[in-house]
Amino acid sequence: MALVEPVPGEPAAVADLDGERALVVADYHAGIEVSLRREGLEVQSRAGARRERVRELLDRTGTERVVFLGDLGHAIGTPEGAEHEELEALFDALDVPVTLVVGNHDGGLADEFDVDATPPEGARIGDVGFAHGHTWPASEVLEAETVCVGHEHPSVRLEDEVGGTRVERAWLRGPLAAEPFEEHHGEPVDAHGDLAVFPAFNDLSGGTWVNVEGQEFLAPFLPEACPDAELYLLDGTRLGRYRDV
């Protein structure tokens, strides 16, 4: 069994962390509706649905920990108002330990809620490396068998035979290339594993259409760090190399 296995049909995975099974979700973006309303979009809060989905996934997978792979919150600073309330309710509802891989939207969150958090450059637990992806991962993270990142919100634009289109969240996964990281760190990096770029858990958060010309990747190391990445839909459908879709 692979160290990190997607949950079929869900933007989440189960990771084997030295015998402890953890549910991993990226880009939860609690309180995003507040930001969308400021932009003129009338969106009802989905805080309760997000919280229950995490609880259901914990029950379904029998996992013993939740790893939030960055951007658990949405505001850049310390959570306030509806976002604070959503996060407080989420932590109260979870009966397993929580690890936060700090992302660019998580400023002040770990201190506010006393959550176990990694440095911004990520951390390695067993043979799995975790980093949000908004900055360059630490060398220790890259030396893991599987490196998990979020931040990118990968999506794929699909077209049918009559010209209709739809956009679906997707996984990007493939072998790591060490060269970009060695150039950044200025020293050899034993990046020999594979990279898993998680879809966003929050379906209101938009994303990078990775197969559309002109779309720029958000992570500073993509796509060079995984040039042969393949696309997978949430249901497990393999679409092939993202460059060819």
Phi, psi and omega in degrees: 000137178294154180293331180230116183239123175300146173278120184307128177081004185231151174276059185203162180219165173248129180244139176267108184252080182055045177095345175264126180270126183238140170276130182240125176226144182244148170057061177288322175050058176302137177080014183299332183299327179298315180295319181295323178294324177297333180271003176096008179261123179275103183233125176287149180297134175249022184303314181296319180295319179297315181298314181293329179295319177296316178299318179296321179293323175299315179295317183295322185264348181064032183276159189248002182203155170244129172251114175270115190274051176088153182055048171295320173264177180244321178293149180288325181266197179299131183300140178223168172055227184298325179294316178299316180298318180296317181293320179299316178294323179297310181297323178296329185277343183268129180251025175232160177298151181239134172241129177253120171272110193295129177247180184289345178260008189254020181300123177083350186292313184298319179290321182298322185247006179054053181262142173296118187229150176272168168293164179302332180275005172093186181204161177247132176237111186063230180260017179243128176259141181233131171209148180291318177113357179280345177221175184288128178294153175294154180302321180301320179296317185290341181276000178286163178291324176227132178249124182254130176224159174241230173070323189281332184052053186298135176224159179233137177264119183249142181235136179266181187291345180253011175093359177287147182232156172211157179243130180233145172294150185211164172262145167246130181210138179180178182289139177287142171255127186284333192304313181299324181286323178295321178296319181291312185279343180071026180200162179299143178231127181275066178270091187245357185265207178240159181250133175242114178262115188280143168291157178290135175292323182275117184279002175263000192268003179070192180177176176270119175281094193289345180253017180249125182300136179096346177284130181261137173290149182271321182292137183293344183256001180253146005270358188301329183282351179208064187294339181256024181300141177252153181261137175228134173284167181299331180278004178097354179299126179269122181263349182096190181300135184300331181291339186258355184278000000 
